[in-house]
């Protein structure tokens, strides 16, 4: 594969589309982005706000701290942070700069203004609409299907932007992912020119490792990363999962450090990268080898998520933990056969972990997913594996990935609805 091949260009484009910086959990940040854009279109501070959100957005925003708000949680806090302090041009870093004065304004606005949250009736899994009003003026911004996808802008009842929208699985506005395969990913990894990927990977290394270190150094969330290090020691297998969990400890509890996301998720971005970075440090490999291992991990994660969709009842940390296992296998000399079996073994172990929203316990799920990815490789290295017919595992890595996509996107729909019902009852 050379850099002029269409397949090569496809993988480069996918990588740059998926790896982007975000500060804070991406669902509340998407709300803040829509709200900041609505305020910009309105041209003044609104006196009334109405937010419509799909069930999965409500699920993922309910329990997570919105950064730069003084530990506020929830949809209203995210929207008002975007309205008061958001810079829409920064997209998923929309509220990365909030002054103390603006934090106070956010709290005052929440306590004194008319803010309504309604469940979206669009039927879309990922749907956010922020409507803002001031006297006779109004503006509305809708984001659908993924975090930065503004599909409609309305000012004073006149549509000023409208884009035809796709579904969560077949995101035709982005590079077509249907041609991705584990074999193709590894061919790309072996042939890639580092100049085509180094800039975005350097940002992933620096940002994601920094927040992992912050999670270990200070008290965040349930301190899953610290508990792992204190209870299971500092061997490389444990450090890999502990550091990834620590990044989530910090991020889910409002840490203001940015991360590079993967598949629309900062948790997945950290899970796919931090364990690979830690293994690379342990093995003392070259920067080039680290880049290529991260490409394996990131692209295997994205490949799995393509069939599942952005949001579902299937925990995205599983896909990223298995991706990390694949990257770690590659770092240790594994190629197609070893990577493929690592993926299948890992998916056999942890597929079925449910997503019940963004919150501190995500760190524990990340630790389990990374452990499964590493175990998947260790099993195959020691002559053991799961076989087709073992549950949802079927012969061939692509067939197993397809089954997992079916499980996450179709099989767990009712599970997702029950999870949402339980969360909204509390």
N, C-alpha and C positions, 0 to 999 in steps of 0.2 A: 504494500500500500504506500503510495507517495502523496505528498501534500496537494497534488493537483487532482487526485481522485475525488469523485463525488462523495464516496463513503468517508474518506478522510475529512473532507470539509464538513460533512454531517456531524461527525464526532466533535470537531472543534467548535462548531456552532452550538451544539447541545451543551457543551461544557460552559460556554460563555453565557448562554441563556439561563442556565440553572444556578451557577455560582455567582451570587451577588451579595453585597453587604446589607445587613439589617441590624437594627438595634432594638432589642426586645422581641418577644414572641410574635411571630409574623401575622397571626390573625388580628390581635388588637392593633398592631401597627398598620395593617391594611385598612382597618376602620379609621385610624388617625390620618392616614394618607387620603382616604376618600373625604374625610371631614375637612382637612386642610385645603383640598382642592375645591370643595364646595364653598368654603369661606372666601377663597380667592375669586371664584366666579361671582359670588354675591357682592364682593367689593367692600364689605363692612361687617362688623361684628353682628351676628344674628341675635335676636331676642327669643327665638324659639327653634328647637331642633327635634326632628323626628328621624329615628334610625330604624331601618328594616334590616333584619339579619336572618339568614337561613339557620336551621337548627344546628348544623355542624359548626357554624361560626359562634353561635351562642355557647355551645359546648366547649369550644376551645378558648373562649375569652373569659368565661365565668370565674375561674379560680386562679388566674395568673396575674402577677403584678405588672402594671404598665410602667415602664421605666420613666424616670424624670417627672414623676407625679407625686412623690412623697408617699410611696407604697399604696397608691389607690389601685383598685381592681375593677374590672368589668367594662362593658360596652360603653356606658356613659362616660366613664373616665377617659377611655381611649379617644372617643369622639371629641370631647371638649379639649383634651390636650392638643389634638390636631387643629382645632379651631382657634384656640388661644395662642399656641406657640409653634404650630406646625409650619414647616417650610416644604411645600408640596414638591418643589423641584428636587428635593433630596430623596424622594420616593420612600423606600423602606428604612431610611434614616431620617424620616420626617420629623421626629421629635428628639433628635440627638443633641440638640442645643436648647435647653430650657432654663431660663434664669430663675432665681429664687422668687422674684416678683411675679413671674408668669406662673410658677407653681401655686402661689397664693391666689392668683386670679382664677386658676382652674378650680380650686376648691370653692371659691366664692361663687363662681358661675354655676357649679353643680348644686349649690345650696339655694340659689335664688332665681334660677331660670327654669322655663318649661322645657323639659327634655323627656321625650317619649321613646321607648323601644318597643317595636312590634316584630312579631315573627313574620318572616317573608312567606308569601303565598305563591312564589314563583315556581316552586318545585325543584329549583336548582340546589345542588349540594353545597355549592360555594356561592353565596350571593350577599352583597352588602349594598344598601342604598342609604345615603345620608342626605336628608332634606333640611335646608336651613331657610329661615324666614326673618325678615326685618321690615315691619310695617307692610307696605304693598309689594315689596321685592322678595323674590325667592330664587333658590338655586338647588339643584339636585345632582348628585354624582353617584353612579352605579358602578361597582366592581363585581365582576362575575368570573367564576371558574378558576382563576388563580390570582395571586395577591396584588399584582400590578396591572391587571387587565381592566382598564376603564372602558366600559362599553357604551355608556350614555352620560351626557352632560346636558342639563336643562337649565335655562335661565329665564325667569319670568314666563314659565310655561312654553317656552320655545326651545325645541331641541337644537342644540348647537354642535353636538357631536354624537354620532351613533355608529357603532361597529356591529356587524353581524357576529354573533357569539357562538362559540363551539361548546362541546361538552367536556367534562372533566378528564375523560380518558383520551379523546381524540382532539388534542389541542392544535388545530390546523394553523392557528396564528403563529405557532412556533415551528421549528424544524421538525419534520416528521420523524417520530421515534420508532415507528413500526419496523424499521429495518435493523434495529439494534440487535445484537446477539453477543453472547459471551465470547464466541470465537472471533467475531469482528472487533470487539473491544480489545482483545489481546493482540490482534494483528495491528490495530491502531497504536497501542501502547508501545509495541516493539519498534514501530517505524516513525513515531511522532518526532517532529523537530521541536526541541524544547522552547525555541523562540515563540512558538505558536501558543504555548500554554503557561509559560513560566510566570508571567505577570499575575494572572488570576490565582495560580497555585501559591505563589509567594504570599499573597494577601490572605489566602485561606490558612496557610501555615502560621503566619504571624498573629492574625486575629483570633483564631480558634484555640491555639495553644495558650495565648495570653489569658483568655477567659477561663480556661481549664486551670491554669495556675492560680488565678484569683479565687476560684472555687475551693482549692486546697488550702490557700493561705488564710482565708477569712470565713466567717460563719454565714452560710447561705442555705436557705431551705432546710431540708432534713439532713444536710451534710453527709449524703450517701458516699461521696468520694472519700471523705475523711474516714468514715466508718470502715470502708473497704481497706484502706491503707493500714489502719490501726488493727483491724481484725484478721486480715489475710496476708499481711506482709508486703514487702516492696519488690517482689519478683516481677519480671517484665509482664507476665500474663495478668497479674493483678493490677499493676500500675496502668496498663493500657485501658482496662475497664474503669478503674477508679478515676483517672483523669478525665475521661469522657463524661462520666457521671458528674464529676465536680463542675464541669462546664455548665451542665444542665442545672445543677444546684444553684449556681449563681444566676443563670439566665432566667429561670422560672421565678426567681424571687426579686427581679427588678434590677439586676446589675446593668449598669449603663455602658458596659463595653460592647462593641459591635461584634458580630460573627459573620462568616460567609455561609450562606444558606445553601442547601441542596434540596431539590424537589420541593421548594417552597417552605422549607423548615430549617430553622437554626439548630434545633436538636439533632435533626438528621445530618446537617452539615458538620456538627461537632463529632457525632458518632462515626461518620465516615472518614474523618480526617485525624482526630487526636490519637486514636490507638495506633494508626499507621505511623504517625510522626514519632510517637514514643518508641515503637519498635525500631524505626530507622536510627534513632539515637542510640539505642541499645546495641544494634548490630554495626554501628559506625559505617553506614553505607554512604555513598556519594549523594550529592544533591540531585544529580540526574536520576539515580535509582529511586530516591524519595518521590520525585515528580511522577515517575512512571507508576509507582505503587499507588500513589494518590489518584492517578487517572483510573487505575483498575477499580479502586474502591468507589470513587465518585460515580463512574459510569455504570458499574454493576448495581449500585444503589438506584440510579435513575432508571435503568432497564427494568428492575423489579417494580418500581413505582408506576411505570407507564401503564401497566394493565390494571393497577389498583385505583389510581386516581389520587388527586391531592388530599382529599379528606375522606375518611371512612372509619369503620369500627376496627380496622386492622392497624395496629400500632406501627407507625412509620419507622420507629427506632429499630424494628426487626430488620427491615430492608437495609438500613444503614449499617447495623451491626454485622450482617452477613456480608455487606460490601466491604467493611473493614477487614473481616476474616479473609476475604479474597485478596485484598491488598497486602495483608500480612503474609499470606501464602506466596504471593508473587515475590515479595521481598526476600523470602527464604529459598528462592530458587524454583518455586512451583510455576508451572506454565499451564496450558489449557487443561490437561487432565486433572492436575491437582486443584486448580481453581474451580473447575466445574464440580468436582466432588465436594470441595469445601462448601460451595453454595448449597448443594442438595442436602448435605448432612446438616448444615446449620438451619436451613428452612424446616427440615424434619423435626428439629428440636424445639424451635420457638414460634413457629407460625401459629397464630391463634391468640397471642397477647392482644388484649383489646385496648383501643384508644378511648379513654374516658376524659378527654380534654387535656389542655396544657396546665400543669401544676407541678409541685415539687416531686411527686412520685414518678414523674417521667425519668428522673435520674436513675431510679432503681431498675426501670425497664431497659434503659440504655445499657446498664451494667450487665443485665441478663443477656441482651442481644449480642453485645460484644463477646461475652464469654462463649455463647453458642457459635459465633463465627470462628473464634480461635479453636474451640473444641472440634468443629467441623474439619478444620485442617489437620489437627493433631490425630484425629481418628484415621483419616485417609493415609497420613504419613506412617501410621503404625499398622497399616494393613486392614483397617476396618471401615465399613461404610453401611449406609442404609440403601435398600434396593427398591426398585420399582414394585409397587404393590404394597409397600409399607405406608398405609394411610394415604395421604394426598401425594406422596412421592410416586412419580412415574419414571420410566426409563428415559434418560436424556435431560440435561439441565434445562433446556428451553421448554420442554414439556412440563417440568416441575414449576418453573417460573410462571408459565401460563396458568397452571392450576392455582397457584397462589394468587394471581391476578383475579381469577374467577372467584376465589374464596373471598377476597377483600372487597371486590366491587359489586358482586351479586349475592354471594352466600351470607354475608354479614350485614345486609341492609336492615333486616328486622332487629338484629342485635344492636345496631347503631341507634335505631329508634327507641329501643328499650333503655339503652344507656342514657339517651337524652332525656327521656321521661323521668328516670330516676334522679338525674342531676337537677332537673327543674323542680322536682318535688321538695328538694332540700334548700 
